[in-house]
Amino acid sequence: MHSALLVIASLFCATAFITAVYMLPRNTNPAHETSPPPLLSPIDLPASSAVGPGAGIYVQYADGSGGMGCTAGFLVRTSTGQTGVLTAGHCNRPGGASTVTMNFAGILPYATLGTFSQTVSEGVHNEQHDIGLIVLNGDNVPQNPAIGDSLPVSGVATNLRPGQELCKFGMGSGEATCGPITEVTGSKVVFMAPGRCGDSGGPVYLNESDGTVRAVGILIRGGDPGKPKPGCAAPAKFSVAELIQPWLDRWRLTAVTAAAAPG
């Protein structure tokens, strides 16, 4: 049995987080649309000093059909020692080895940071999964495991319960938004934090008393009980995240952590 919020989220996602910031490869009606932006800077990503949870990313689809702007999730290490970053699977809509770019310090063209190596995008209902893994182009890519360059990740939280406060950070919202958990399932957590299009893939986390956070999940969708299909004009009222611990186990990944700064 799943709550009404999880069901509503499955209706909402088609017009909100799932759409993220979607770019078509060319105009379908040139007389009524503006010219497409330059290929090397397809959308206006916020500048970041390093790749890490909360940074804006652009996915250039491997099949050439377009791309999508999303948010980077938590940094991870693979079993072979490569560094990767988790995000939402639907950000790589056709699947495949799509390349991912970032706005490093406002320098154009945007720099390629890595390539999708895993994409799971089963759908939007109940326990259908939505997560992806981007493998970075070596350790020369600037990295920061802290959320928004400031909140150090100390581990992964697994024993969640309704009432606990979770936070999320997304490119679309441009800040952290928080709210209490309303439901925890085998692979998802629902919590009352608002969100906007472009937040897909961003980190969902639990604040600790020592100033660190524990990783919980990857933002995949959200909704508004009063507006099942509100589009991107207004923020969602609640958010849904894919829990990351099952995927760390399945893909043999380790979350990258960082110690809190001395007080």
N, C-alpha and C positions, 0 to 999 in steps of 0.2 A: 504494500500500500504506500503510495507516494502522496505527499501533501499537495494541496491546491497550488501552492506557489511553484513547485517544480513543474507541474503540468502547464501553468500559465507561462512559465519561462520557455517551454518548448514552442509555444505559439508566438511569443514575442521575438525570439532570437532571429527569425527570418528577416526582421527589419531593423534590428539593433546591433548587438555585438557581432552577430554572424556577418553582417555586412561590413563591419569594421570601417575602413576607408577604402572602398573598392574603386579600382581604376580600370576602365575598358581600354583595349589596345588602340581603338580608333573611334572616331565619331560615327554614329549610326544615322544621324540626321544633321549633316554639316550646316544646313541653312539655319538651324535653331540652336546650335551648340558652339561654344568657343573652341578655339584651336587647342589641341592637346599640349600639355606642358612638355619641356625637353625630356628625353628619355633618361638622362643621367640624374635628373632631380624630379621624379614623377609626382611627388606630393611634398608639402611643406612640413618636414619632420622637425620636431624640436631638437636643438643642438644638445649633444651629450659628450662628455669627456671620455667615456668608456662604455663598452657594452656591459650591461648588467640589468638586474630586475627593475623594470620601470622605464627603460629607455625605449624611445620610438624606433620602429624598424619598418622597412618596406620590403615586401616579398615580390620578386619578379618571377612570375610563373615560368616553369621550365618549358612549357609548350608554347610560349609566346602569346598567350591569350590575354595577358594583362597582368595585374598585380593587386596587392592589397597592403594597406598600412595597418600595423598592429603594434602590440607592446611586447617587449622581451620579458620573459619570466626569469626563473632562478638559473644561475650558473651551475653546471654539473661537470663531473669528470667521468669519462667512459672507462671501461675495464682495460682499455689499451693506453690510457693516459691522455687522451685528447680532451680538450675543453669544449663544452657545448652549452647551449642555452635552451631551456624549455619555453614553449609558447603554445598557443592554441592550434590544434590540427587544422581547423577550418581556415586558418590564415594561409595555408598552402592548398588552396581550393582544389586544383586538379591532382594534387599529390606530385610525386616525382622530386628530382633533385633541384628544386628551385633555389636561386641565389637570393641572398638577403643583404640589404644595404642599410647604412646608418648615416646620420648627419654628425660627423665627428667635428665638434668645435666650430660649426658653421662653415666648414670648408667644402666647396663644390669642386668636382662632382662628388656625390655621396660615395663613401668607401664601402666596398664589398667586405663583409665581415665573416660570411660563412655560407653553408649550403645545407638544406634540409636532408637529413639522413633517415628520419622516421616520421611518418605522418599517419595519424589515426583520426579519422573524421567519419564516424559511423552514422551520425544523425543527431537529433536534438531531443529525443524522447527518453525519459527515465534514465536507465543506466547505460545508454549508448555513449561511447567514449569519444573524447575530443582532446587530443594532445599531439604535440609535435616536438621533434628534437632537431636543432640546428647545430652542426659541428663547425666550430670556428676555424678560420684559416691560420692555424698555428698560434703560438703564444705571443707573436708580434702584434696581434690585435689587442688594443688596450682593454683591460677588463677590471671590473669592480663588482665584487659580490654583494655589496651593500645596496639596499633598496633606495632608489633615488640618490645614490652616492653618499647616503648618510646613515642608514639604519643597518647595522651589521647583522648578518644571519648567523645564528649560533647552532642551528640544528633543524630538525623536522618534527613538527607536532603531529601526533597520530591519534591521541585519545581525546577527541573532540566531543563536546556535549552541547545541547541547546542552551542558550543563554550566554555562552561565552562570546566576547566581542572579537570579531575578525576585522581586518582592514585590507584594502586593496589599493593598488597604485596603477593608474593607467594613463596612456598618452592622451586620450580624449578628455579625461577629467582634468589632467594636469596637476593632480594632487592626490593625497591619500583620503579615502572615504571609508568610514567604519560603521559597523552595526552588529547587533546580536545574531547569533546562529538560531535559525528556526528549525532546521532539519539536517541530519547527517545520514547518508546512505552508504552502501558499500563502496561507491566511487565518487560521490558528490557531496558538497556541502552548500546549503542555502543560507544566506545571511542578509540582513536588512541594510545593505550599503548601496547608495545610489551609484550609477555608472553611466557612461556615454559611449557612443560609437567610437571605435578606435582603442578602447580599453582591452579588447580581446587579447588574451595571452599574458596579461600582466600578472604580477605576483599577488597572491592572497596569503596573509600571514597573521600570526598571533604575537602581540606585544608582550615582552617579558619585563619584570621589575628592574632588571639590571641594565636596561637600555638597549638590549638586543631584541631580535625577533626570531620566531621559529617559522620556517616555511610550512605552508599548509597545502596550497593548490595553485592552479592556473585558472584565471578567469575565462569562462567560456560563453556565458550568456547572462541575461537578466530579464526583468519584466516589471510590469506595473499592474497590480490586481484590477485597477479601474480602467485600464487601457490595454487590452491584449495585444494590439498592433499599433503602438504609438509612433513608430519610426524613430528617426534620429533627432527630431526637433526638441524633445524633452528628455531629461535623464530618466533612466530606469529607477524604480523604487527599491528593488532588491537585486541581488547578484547570485550567480551559481558558479561554483568552481569545481574543476576536476582535481581530485586528490592526487598528490604526486607520489606518495610513498609506494603505492602498487606499481607505478611505472619505474621508479628507481630500482625496485626489485626485479621487475620483468626485463628491463633493458640493462641491468647490471651497471647502474650509475651511482655516483656518490655526490651529494649536494656539496657545493663549495661554500665553506663557512669562513667567517672572519671574526677575530676577537673584538670585544667592545673597546673603545678608546679609553685610556686611563682617566679616572675621575679626578 
